[in-house]
Amino acid sequence: MWQGEIFNLRFQLQELRDEMIDKGLARSVINKRIGMLKRMFRWAASQQLVPVTVYQSLATVENHNAGRSRAKSTKQHTAAIPA
């Protein structure tokens, strides 16, 4: 029962990530939001609410890396130097 649904969830997570890129969200924001969803499913698997294979499948969705994604990167902020 879960096999097709697991693939579909993984695909939907990738689609959601692409939609966030299309909306102009920064790479760091996208990675944080996708990470939050992965953690939610990790918790659900630990509580036996979903099969562990669901989390394992979603965990394979990679973060966007700088220079390897269509997502925009934010500026690097430097710490203020005290006077």
Number of C-alpha atoms within 10 A of each C-alpha: 5 11 9 8 11 18 13 12 15 19 15 13 16 16 12 14 21 14 13 17 18 11 9 12 16 15 22 16 15 21 15 12 14 20 17 12 15 21 15 13 21 22 15 16 17 13 11 10 11 15 16 16 14 21 23 16 15 24 18 10 16 11 16 16 13 13 9 7 12 15 23 14 16 12 6 6 6 6 6 6 5 4 3
